[in-house]
Amino acid sequence: MTVLIAFDGSDDSRAAVEYAARHLRPEPTVILTVWEPLLAQISWAPIAAAAPVVMQTGGGRDQFEEEKQAELLATKGAEFATGAGLPDVTPRAERSGGPTWATIVDVANELDASLVVTGSRGLSGARSVLLGSTSTRVLHHVQRPVLIVPPRRDEKRKG
């Protein structure tokens, strides 16, 4: 079986990796970074339209700059996970075809993940409703075990 850890580079996702390394039995682990092209982001955030869209060409396949950054972030996450003590780690960057949580669910199903691990920003009330909660949506849609790691106590007080 495989453990899937959602990783976006935030302190919350790092806390999730560290918690998993300390408390879970060693299993193959996939560090997943979800990305979407800037053009898709513009559809829900028109203010971003002022930014240029950069696409790398060549090598037989076009690649968005966002994809390259996500691949680098997933690799850094995998290196972080290995350093935290997880022995068999694979990085993966996946393009989102919709909300981030749906991509995490799709990859978990594809891998037949034994567990999905995600961090949580610790938002509650109106802030959670306005900003949405990836971890909560994963929990309610993935139909497999989920471990949601809350923010560290000292970081939660700052936010």
VONUSE-208161 format. One record per residue (C-alpha): residue number from 1; residue in three letters; chain; x, y, z. Coordinates in steps of 0.25 Angstrom, whole numbers. Each point is the difference from the previous one (the first is absolute). Layout:
N
+-----+------+-------+-------+-------+-------+
!  nr ! rest ! kette !     X !     Y !     Z !
+-----+------+-------+-------+-------+-------+
! NUM !  ala !     A !     X !     Y !     Z !
...
+-----+------+-------+-------+-------+-------+
***
This chain:
159
+-----+------+-------+-------+-------+-------+
!  nr ! rest ! kette !     X !     Y !     Z !
+-----+------+-------+-------+-------+-------+
!   1 !  met !     A !     0 !     0 !     0 !
!   2 !  thr !     A !     4 !    15 !    -2 !
!   3 !  val !     A !    -1 !    12 !     9 !
!   4 !  leu !     A !    -4 !    13 !    -8 !
!   5 !  ile !     A !     5 !    13 !     7 !
!   6 !  ala !     A !    -6 !    13 !    -6 !
!   7 !  phe !     A !    12 !    10 !    -1 !
!   8 !  asp !     A !    -1 !    14 !    -4 !
!   9 !  gly !     A !    13 !     5 !     7 !
!  10 !  ser !     A !    -7 !     7 !    12 !
!  11 !  asp !     A !     3 !    -2 !    14 !
!  12 !  asp !     A !   -13 !    -7 !     2 !
!  13 !  ser !     A !     4 !   -11 !   -11 !
!  14 !  arg !     A !    14 !    -1 !     6 !
!  15 !  ala !     A !    -6 !    -3 !    14 !
!  16 !  ala !     A !    -9 !   -11 !    -7 !
!  17 !  val !     A !    13 !    -6 !    -6 !
!  18 !  glu !     A !     7 !     1 !    13 !
!  19 !  tyr !     A !   -12 !    -6 !     8 !
!  20 !  ala !     A !    -1 !   -12 !   -10 !
!  21 !  ala !     A !    15 !    -3 !     1 !
!  22 !  arg !     A !    -1 !     0 !    15 !
!  23 !  his !     A !   -13 !    -8 !     2 !
!  24 !  leu !     A !    -2 !    -9 !   -12 !
!  25 !  arg !     A !     5 !   -14 !    -4 !
!  26 !  pro !     A !    10 !     2 !   -11 !
!  27 !  glu !     A !    -7 !    -2 !   -13 !
!  28 !  pro !     A !     2 !     5 !   -15 !
!  29 !  thr !     A !    -4 !    14 !     1 !
!  30 !  val !     A !    -4 !    10 !   -12 !
!  31 !  ile !     A !     2 !    15 !     3 !
!  32 !  leu !     A !   -10 !     6 !    -9 !
!  33 !  thr !     A !     0 !    15 !    -4 !
!  34 !  val !     A !   -12 !     4 !    -8 !
!  35 !  trp !     A !     1 !    12 !   -10 !
!  36 !  glu !     A !    -8 !     7 !   -10 !
!  37 !  pro !     A !     4 !     9 !   -12 !
!  38 !  leu !     A !    -2 !    15 !     2 !
!  39 !  leu !     A !   -10 !     0 !   -11 !
!  40 !  ala !     A !    -9 !    -9 !     9 !
!  41 !  gln !     A !     2 !     9 !    12 !
!  42 !  ile !     A !    -4 !    12 !    -8 !
!  43 !  ser !     A !   -14 !    -6 !    -2 !
!  44 !  trp !     A !    -2 !     1 !    15 !
!  45 !  ala !     A !     9 !    12 !     4 !
!  46 !  pro !     A !    -1 !    10 !   -11 !
!  47 !  ile !     A !    10 !     9 !     7 !
!  48 !  ala !     A !    11 !   -10 !    -4 !
!  49 !  ala !     A !    -2 !     4 !   -15 !
!  50 !  ala !     A !    10 !    10 !     1 !
!  51 !  ala !     A !    11 !   -10 !     1 !
!  52 !  pro !     A !     7 !    -6 !   -12 !
!  53 !  val !     A !    -2 !   -15 !    -3 !
!  54 !  val !     A !    13 !    -7 !    -2 !
!  55 !  met !     A !     1 !   -13 !    -7 !
!  56 !  gln !     A !    13 !    -7 !    -3 !
!  57 !  thr !     A !     1 !    -7 !   -14 !
!  58 !  gly !     A !     9 !   -10 !    -6 !
!  59 !  gly !     A !     3 !   -15 !     4 !
!  60 !  gly !     A !   -12 !    -5 !    -7 !
!  61 !  arg !     A !   -10 !     5 !    11 !
!  62 !  asp !     A !    -4 !    14 !     4 !
!  63 !  gln !     A !     1 !     3 !    15 !
!  64 !  phe !     A !    -6 !    11 !     8 !
!  65 !  glu !     A !     9 !     7 !    10 !
!  66 !  glu !     A !   -10 !    -4 !    11 !
!  67 !  glu !     A !     2 !   -14 !    -4 !
!  68 !  lys !     A !    15 !     1 !     2 !
!  69 !  gln !     A !    -1 !     7 !    13 !
!  70 !  ala !     A !   -10 !   -11 !     5 !
!  71 !  glu !     A !    10 !   -11 !    -4 !
!  72 !  leu !     A !    11 !     8 !     7 !
!  73 !  leu !     A !    -9 !     1 !    13 !
!  74 !  ala !     A !    -4 !   -14 !     0 !
!  75 !  thr !     A !    15 !    -4 !    -1 !
!  76 !  lys !     A !     3 !     9 !    11 !
!  77 !  gly !     A !   -11 !    -6 !     8 !
!  78 !  ala !     A !     5 !   -14 !    -3 !
!  79 !  glu !     A !    14 !     4 !     5 !
!  80 !  phe !     A !    -6 !     6 !    12 !
!  81 !  ala !     A !    -8 !   -13 !     3 !
!  82 !  thr !     A !    12 !    -8 !    -2 !
!  83 !  gly !     A !     8 !     9 !    10 !
!  84 !  ala !     A !   -12 !    -2 !    10 !
!  85 !  gly !     A !     2 !   -15 !    -1 !
!  86 !  leu !     A !    -9 !    -5 !   -10 !
!  87 !  pro !     A !     8 !   -11 !    -8 !
!  88 !  asp !     A !    -7 !    -2 !   -13 !
!  89 !  val !     A !    -5 !    14 !    -6 !
!  90 !  thr !     A !    -4 !     4 !   -14 !
!  91 !  pro !     A !    -3 !    14 !    -4 !
!  92 !  arg !     A !   -12 !     3 !    -9 !
!  93 !  ala !     A !    -6 !    12 !    -6 !
!  94 !  glu !     A !   -14 !     0 !    -5 !
!  95 !  arg !     A !    -8 !    10 !    -9 !
!  96 !  ser !     A !   -13 !     3 !     6 !
!  97 !  gly !     A !   -12 !    -1 !    -9 !
!  98 !  gly !     A !    -9 !     7 !    11 !
!  99 !  pro !     A !     2 !     2 !    15 !
! 100 !  thr !     A !    13 !    -4 !     7 !
! 101 !  trp !     A !    -8 !   -10 !     9 !
! 102 !  ala !     A !    -6 !    -7 !   -12 !
! 103 !  thr !     A !    14 !    -3 !    -6 !
! 104 !  ile !     A !     5 !    -5 !    14 !
! 105 !  val !     A !   -12 !    -9 !     0 !
! 106 !  asp !     A !     2 !    -5 !   -14 !
! 107 !  val !     A !    15 !    -3 !     2 !
! 108 !  ala !     A !    -4 !    -7 !    13 !
! 109 !  asn !     A !   -10 !    -9 !    -7 !
! 110 !  glu !     A !    10 !    -2 !   -12 !
! 111 !  leu !     A !    11 !    -5 !    10 !
! 112 !  asp !     A !   -10 !    -7 !     9 !
! 113 !  ala !     A !     7 !     7 !    11 !
! 114 !  ser !     A !    -1 !    -6 !    14 !
! 115 !  leu !     A !     0 !    14 !     6 !
! 116 !  val !     A !    -1 !    14 !    -4 !
! 117 !  val !     A !     7 !    10 !     8 !
! 118 !  thr !     A !    -2 !    15 !     0 !
! 119 !  gly !     A !     3 !    12 !     8 !
! 120 !  ser !     A !   -10 !    10 !     5 !
! 121 !  arg !     A !     1 !    15 !     1 !
! 122 !  gly !     A !    -9 !    -1 !    12 !
! 123 !  leu !     A !   -10 !    10 !    -5 !
! 124 !  ser !     A !   -14 !     0 !     6 !
! 125 !  gly !     A !   -13 !     7 !    -1 !
! 126 !  ala !     A !    -2 !    11 !   -11 !
! 127 !  arg !     A !    15 !    -1 !    -5 !
! 128 !  ser !     A !    -1 !   -15 !    -3 !
! 129 !  val !     A !   -13 !     2 !    -7 !
! 130 !  leu !     A !     5 !    12 !    -9 !
! 131 !  leu !     A !    14 !    -7 !    -3 !
! 132 !  gly !     A !    -5 !   -14 !     0 !
! 133 !  ser !     A !     7 !   -12 !     6 !
! 134 !  thr !     A !     7 !    -9 !    -9 !
! 135 !  ser !     A !     3 !   -10 !    12 !
! 136 !  thr !     A !   -15 !     0 !     4 !
! 137 !  arg !     A !    -4 !    -3 !   -15 !
! 138 !  val !     A !    10 !   -11 !    -1 !
! 139 !  leu !     A !    -5 !    -6 !    13 !
! 140 !  his !     A !   -15 !     0 !    -5 !
! 141 !  his !     A !     3 !    -5 !   -14 !
! 142 !  val !     A !    12 !   -10 !    -1 !
! 143 !  gln !     A !    -7 !   -11 !     7 !
! 144 !  arg !     A !    12 !    -6 !     6 !
! 145 !  pro !     A !     8 !     3 !    13 !
! 146 !  val !     A !     5 !    15 !     1 !
! 147 !  leu !     A !     9 !     6 !    10 !
! 148 !  ile !     A !    -1 !    15 !     2 !
! 149 !  val !     A !    11 !     6 !     7 !
! 150 !  pro !     A !    -3 !    13 !     7 !
! 151 !  pro !     A !    10 !    12 !     0 !
! 152 !  arg !     A !    10 !     0 !    11 !
! 153 !  arg !     A !    -5 !     7 !    12 !
! 154 !  asp !     A !    10 !    12 !     0 !
! 155 !  glu !     A !    -4 !     2 !   -15 !
! 156 !  lys !     A !   -15 !     0 !     2 !
! 157 !  arg !     A !     1 !    11 !    10 !
! 158 !  lys !     A !     7 !     9 !   -10 !
! 159 !  gly !     A !   -11 !    -1 !   -11 !
+-----+------+-------+-------+-------+-------+
***
